[in-house]
Amino acid sequence: MLFVWLTFHYIDNSSRDARLKEVCFYESQFERMNTIDQSTYRAVTYCDGVWNLFRYSLFHVMNTALPQLMTVFNVTEAQVQWITNGYMLVNALMIPVSAYLIRRFSFRHLFILATAIFLLGTALGAVGTQFFVVIIARMVQAVGAGMM
């Protein structure tokens, strides 16, 4: 939704309003989108880019940490791979769910909730002393990341 929202800002005004009304689910969303200025677009784009960079770097850091996790938790390669596989499965399942949630709730509240869930999973993974806790923490992170 954010990509569509930012893309329509750069389309000429005659076709922009017609296309934007097709994308918006409610008239209030359309009115709210028309009142946001250029600096807000830049701020939202910047914050979204920084957040996505953090998410993707966290995913790749986890992949390089798998051998260390194998030795710390004394698990096999197949077992430690569930940290990555579980994250990807839950993340993929949350994408259609988030489409439904965006229609039901405001984007702002949903983004705050998703960030809180992601941070909860991060904190749970940081304090996890058993392997299954780390897997569950990554899946909680995936719920938050999939909602974004």
C-alpha positions as CSV (number, residue, x, y, z in Angstrom):
1,M,0.0,0.0,0.0
2,L,2.9,2.4,0.8
3,F,4.4,1.8,-2.6
4,V,1.1,2.5,-4.3
5,W,0.6,5.5,-2.2
6,L,4.0,7.0,-3.0
7,T,3.8,6.1,-6.7
8,F,0.7,8.0,-7.3
9,H,2.2,11.2,-6.0
10,Y,4.4,11.5,-9.1
11,I,1.6,10.8,-11.7
12,D,0.0,13.9,-13.3
13,N,-2.9,15.2,-11.3
14,S,-5.7,14.5,-13.9
15,S,-5.1,10.7,-13.9
16,R,-3.8,10.6,-10.3
17,D,-7.1,11.3,-8.6
18,A,-9.0,8.7,-10.6
19,R,-6.4,6.0,-10.1
20,L,-6.0,6.8,-6.5
21,K,-9.7,6.5,-5.8
22,E,-9.6,3.0,-7.3
23,V,-6.9,1.9,-4.9
24,C,-8.4,3.5,-1.7
25,F,-10.9,1.4,0.1
26,Y,-12.6,4.3,1.8
27,E,-13.2,7.9,0.8
28,S,-11.5,9.1,4.0
29,Q,-8.2,7.4,2.9
30,F,-8.3,9.3,-0.4
31,E,-8.9,12.6,1.3
32,R,-6.1,11.9,3.8
33,M,-3.7,11.0,1.0
34,N,-4.3,14.2,-0.8
35,T,-3.5,16.4,2.2
36,I,0.0,15.0,2.8
37,D,2.9,17.2,1.7
38,Q,6.2,16.4,0.0
39,S,8.3,16.4,3.2
40,T,6.0,13.7,4.7
41,Y,6.5,11.5,1.6
42,R,10.2,11.8,2.0
43,A,10.1,11.0,5.7
44,V,7.9,8.0,5.2
45,T,10.1,6.7,2.4
46,Y,13.2,7.2,4.4
47,C,11.9,5.5,7.5
48,D,10.5,2.6,5.4
49,G,13.8,2.2,3.7
50,V,15.8,2.1,7.0
51,W,13.3,-0.3,8.5
52,N,13.5,-2.7,5.5
53,L,17.3,-2.5,5.5
54,F,17.2,-3.5,9.2
55,R,14.8,-6.4,8.5
56,Y,16.8,-7.8,5.6
57,S,20.1,-7.5,7.3
58,L,18.7,-9.3,10.3
59,F,17.6,-12.1,8.0
60,H,21.1,-12.4,6.5
61,V,22.8,-12.2,9.8
62,M,20.7,-15.1,11.0
63,N,21.9,-17.2,8.0
64,T,25.5,-16.6,8.8
65,A,25.0,-17.4,12.4
66,L,23.6,-20.9,11.8
67,P,26.9,-22.7,12.2
68,Q,27.4,-21.0,15.6
69,L,23.9,-21.8,16.7
70,M,24.6,-25.5,15.8
71,T,27.5,-25.6,18.2
72,V,25.8,-23.6,21.0
73,F,22.6,-25.6,21.0
74,N,24.2,-28.9,19.9
75,V,21.7,-29.5,17.1
76,T,22.0,-30.9,13.5
77,E,21.9,-28.9,10.3
78,A,18.4,-30.0,9.6
79,Q,17.2,-28.8,13.0
80,V,19.0,-25.5,12.8
81,Q,17.5,-24.8,9.4
82,W,14.1,-24.5,11.0
83,I,15.1,-21.1,12.3
84,T,15.2,-19.9,8.7
85,N,12.4,-22.1,7.3
86,G,10.0,-21.3,10.1
87,Y,10.6,-17.6,9.6
88,M,9.9,-17.8,5.8
89,L,6.8,-20.0,6.2
90,V,5.2,-17.8,8.8
91,N,6.2,-14.7,6.9
92,A,4.6,-16.0,3.7
93,L,1.4,-17.0,5.6
94,M,1.1,-13.5,7.0
95,I,1.1,-11.6,3.7
96,P,-2.5,-12.5,2.7
97,V,-3.6,-12.0,6.3
98,S,-2.0,-8.5,6.4
99,A,-4.0,-7.6,3.2
100,Y,-7.1,-8.4,5.1
101,L,-6.0,-6.5,8.2
102,I,-5.1,-3.4,6.2
103,R,-8.7,-3.3,5.0
104,R,-10.0,-3.6,8.5
105,F,-7.7,-1.3,10.5
106,S,-5.7,1.8,9.9
107,F,-2.3,1.4,8.4
108,R,-0.7,3.4,11.3
109,H,-2.1,1.2,14.0
110,L,-1.3,-1.9,12.1
111,F,2.3,-0.8,11.5
112,I,2.8,0.0,15.2
113,L,1.4,-3.4,16.2
114,A,3.6,-5.2,13.6
115,T,6.7,-3.4,14.9
116,A,5.8,-4.3,18.5
117,I,5.3,-7.9,17.6
118,F,8.6,-7.9,15.7
119,L,10.5,-6.4,18.6
120,L,8.8,-8.9,21.0
121,G,10.2,-11.7,18.9
122,T,13.6,-10.1,18.8
123,A,13.6,-9.8,22.6
124,L,12.4,-13.3,23.1
125,G,15.1,-14.6,20.8
126,A,17.8,-12.6,22.7
127,V,16.9,-14.2,26.0
128,G,16.1,-17.7,24.7
129,T,18.4,-20.3,26.3
130,Q,16.8,-23.3,24.5
131,F,16.7,-24.0,20.8
132,F,12.9,-24.3,20.5
133,V,12.6,-20.8,22.1
134,V,14.8,-19.4,19.4
135,I,12.6,-21.0,16.7
136,I,9.4,-19.7,18.3
137,A,11.0,-16.2,18.6
138,R,11.9,-16.2,14.9
139,M,8.3,-17.2,14.0
140,V,7.0,-14.3,16.2
141,Q,9.4,-12.0,14.3
142,A,8.0,-13.3,11.1
143,V,4.4,-12.5,12.2
144,G,5.5,-8.9,12.7
145,A,7.5,-8.7,9.5
146,G,4.8,-10.3,7.4
147,M,2.3,-7.7,8.7
148,M,4.5,-4.9,7.5
